[in-house]
Amino acid sequence: MPRAVRERQMLDAAVRIFGRRGYRAASMDEIAELAGVSKPLVYLYLNSKESLFTACIRREAQALAEAVREGVDPALPADRRLWEGLRAFFTHTAEHPDGWAILHRHARTRGEPSAAEVAALREGITAFVTELIQAAAREAHGGPGPAEREVAGLAQALVGAAESLAAWANTDGSVAANEAAATLMNFAWAGLGNLMAGHRWSPAER
C-alpha cells in the first residue's frame, strides 16, 4: 500500500481516538489497531504520540479552513457570502466531530505547540471573516464603513460565537448545521445591519 494511503489511515484512526478520548487517554495501541497496522509502524511513520497529535491538528485545521474558504462564492452579495461561510463552517464541524473536538477542546488544553497550531487556524479564519465584514460595509456605505479596529473586533466576536455554537451543536444531535448557521447569521446580521446604517448602541442613551 502506498505510504500516503497508509499514513492517511493512521491519521483517520488517530483523529477518532484523540477526538473521543483526548491526548492523555488515547492509546497508541488502540490507534494502531483501529488503523489496521502495527504500533511500530505508526512510530516509524509519525515518530511519536506528540508528533501524531500535531499531524492530526494540522490536517484537521487545514481541512476546516479550506472548507470555509471554498464554501464562499465571491460573486455573491455580502450577506450571502457571510451566510455561506457560516454554513460551510457548521457543516464541516458537524460532519467531522472528532476533528472539531481536537481543535476546539483537546489541542487548546495540551499547551504548546498544539495551542499555537489552533491559534494559527483561528487567526486565518478571523482574517477571512474580517474581509467579509469589510466587504459588507463597503457594499452598504459605498465607502470604507466602520473603522478597521471596530471591524476586527466584530470578526473576533463572530468567530468566537461560531466556535461556541459549534461546540454546543455537536453535543445536541437535534441541531442541524443549517440551523446553527441561521441562528448566528440572524444574530450577527441584525447587529451588523444597524452598525452599517450608523445606528450604534451607547450606554449614554439609556
N, C-alpha and C positions, 0 to 999 in steps of 0.2 A: 504494500500500500504506500502511495506517495507520502512523503514526510508532512506536507501541508495538510493533507486529509487526516492523517493520524493526529497531528497537533490540534486540528480543529475539534476532533472527537474528545481529546483530553480537555480542551478549554470548555467545551459544552458541558462535560461532566463536572468540571471544577466550578463553573458558574452555578450549576444546580446545587451542588453541595455547599459551597460558600454562601450562596444566597439564602439557603434554608437553615444552615447551622451557624453561620458566622465563621470568622477566621479561626478562632481558637478551638472550637468544637469540631471543625472539619478535619477529616482524616484522609491522609494521602492514600491509605489502603482502600478506603471507600471510593475515592475519586478514580483510582486505577481500576477498581472492579467495575464501576459504572461505565468507564471508557472502554472496557474490554482489553486492557493491556496490563503489563506487569508494573509494579511500583518502580523498579529500577529504570524502566523505560520512561516513565514520567520524569524522573530525576535527570535522565540523560537528555531529554528534550528541553526541559524547563528549569533545570538546575536545583531549585529549592521550592519549598512551600511558599516562601515570601515572593519569589520570582513568579511563581504560578499565579498567585493572588494579584500581583501587579499587572501581569499579562491579561488577566480577566478584566480588571478595571479599565485598562487601556482599550481593549476590544469593545467592551460594553459602552464606554464613553464615546468612542468614535461612532459606533452604530447609532446611538441616540442623537448625537449632533448631526449626523448625516440625514437621519430620518426627519428631523425638524427642518433643516435647510431644504431638503428635496421635496418636502411637503408643501412648500410655499411657491406659488406661481407669481413671479414678479410683475406679470401683466395685469394682475387683479387689483381692484381698488384697495386702499389701505386697510379698511376694516376686514375685508375678505382675506387679506394676507395674514393679518393677525389671527383671525379665526382658523385658517388652515394650519398655521404654525402651532397653535394650541392643540388643535385636533391631532396633528401628527405626533406631538409630544405625548398626549394622553393615550393615544392608540399604541404607541411604541412601548410605553411603560406598562400598559395593561397586557400587552402580548409578550412581554419579557419581564415578568415579575421578579424572577431571581436576579437578573441583571440589574434591575432597578433597586432591589434590596441591597445589593453590593454597593452601588453608587451612593444611594441615599443614606443608608444606615451603617453598614459594616466598614466601608472604607474610611469614613469620617472618624470613626472611633478607633481605628487602627493606628493613627498617628502618621508621621512621615515615613516613606514618601507617598503613601496611599492618599492621604488627605490632600497633598499637593496635586495629584493627578485629578482628583474630583474638582478641586478649586479651578484648575485649568479648564475643565469641561464647563463649569458654571460661568466662568469668565467669557468663554466663547459664545455660549447661548445668550448671556446677558448682552453682549455686544450686538448680537443679531437682533434681539428684541429692541434694543436701543435704536437700531436702524429702522425697524418697523414703526416705532413710535414717532421718530423724526419725520419719516415719510408721511405718516398720517397727519402730523401737524402742518407740514408743508401743503398738503392737499386741502386741509381745512382753511388755512390762512392765505395761501398763495404767497407765503413768505417764510421766514425762519421759524416762527412759532415760539413755544416755550424755550426758556434758557437751557443751555446744554446740561448744567448741573441738575436742573429740575427733571429733564428727560432721563438722565442717568439714574436718578432716584426712583422714578416711576418704573424703569426697567428692572431695577433690583427688587422692588416690591412685587412686581408681576411674576418674576422668576421664582421668588421665594414662595409666593402664594401657589404657584403651579406645583412646586415641589411638595408642599404640604398637602395639597389637594390630591396629588397622585398617590402619596403615601396612604391617605385615608381611603381613596377609591380602591386601592389594591387590597385593602383589608375587608372591603364590603363588596361581595360578589354581585350585588344588585346595581352597582353604579357603573354604567357603561361609559366608554371613553367619550362619546359624543355628549353625554350628559355632563360629565366633568368639564369638558371644554366649554360647553354652553354656559355653565354656571360661572366660570371665571370670565368668559367673554362678556356676559351681561354685567357682571360686577365691574370689570375694568373699563369697558367701552362707555358705560354711562358716565363714569368719572372722567375719562379722557375727553369725552364729548364736551362736558362742562368746562374743562380746563382749556380746551382748544377754542371754545367760544368766549373765553375770557371770564367765565364765572368761577371765581376761586372762593373757597370757603375760608373764613377768617374768624378766629375767636372774638375779635373786637366787634364783630357784627351781631353777636349773640348776647 
